[in-house]
Amino acid sequence: MSGFDWPALMRAGVQGLRLTPDQFWRLTPAELRLMLGQGEAGAAMNRAGLEALQAAYPDKTTGDGDG
């Protein structure tokens, strides 16, 4: 994941937010941004976002062995 200033993010998470290292590494980048006040809480998903989720997590069809 290039483009992330990991030392600065770790300082913000561990020193600023008082997270333990384990807590810091369990966060997603989106969660960390939200905690740091940089995310858009409650932003509505647009069509492109929905289509990206559908492509990443397609519904299983009958006969896929899930019952």
N, C-alpha and C positions, 0 to 999 in steps of 0.2 A: 504494500500500500504506500506508494510514494505520494508525496505531497502533504504528508502529515508531519508536523514538527513534534515528534514524539517527546523529546525532553521538555518542551514547553507544556504539552498536554499533560504529561506526568506531573510536572510541578503544579499545574492548575488543579489536577485531580487530587493529588496526595497532600499538597500543602494548602491549597486554596479551599478545596471542598472537604478536606480531612478524610478522604477515602483511604482504606487500607490498599496495599498493592493488589491483593486478591479482588477486592471490590472494583478497583480501577480496571483490571484486565477482563472482568466479566461484563463490563459495559460495552454496548455497541457504540460506534462513533456517533450515531444519531442521538443516543441517550446522553452521551457525554456533552455533546453540543447543547442539548436541551438544558442539562444541569448547569452549564456555564452561561446560559442566557442567550445562546446564539441560534437556537432552533426555533422553528415555528410550531408551537404547541397548538394542536387543534386545526392545523391547516387541512383544508379539504383535499381529497385525492382527485386528481384529474383523470381524464380518459387514458392518457398515456401511462400513468401510474398503475391504473387498474389492469391495462393490457400487459404491462411488464410483470405484474404479480401473477396473472393468469398463465403467462408463458413460463414463468419460473416454477409455478406450482399447479400444473394442470390437474383437472378433475380426473379421477380414475373412472374408467368405463367398466360396465358390467363384464365380469369374467376375468378381472384382474386378480382374483383370488382373495378379495376382501369381504367375502360373505354373501 
